């Protein structure tokens, strides 16, 4: 995978994490139907995917920690 699709997927995963975090923070209504979507689990999964994509992006850009190789 090249740099552009990796960056786009990382941005998409970040947006999904923010959306799921927002939906998970909404207080449930007492008289409404129960929430069937595990928003917090989806938020954590999309955040983990974003971290993996950022590491992959750093490796594509040949970013190092500054240590001599």
Order of alpha helices (4+ residues) and beta strands (2+ residues): alpha-alpha
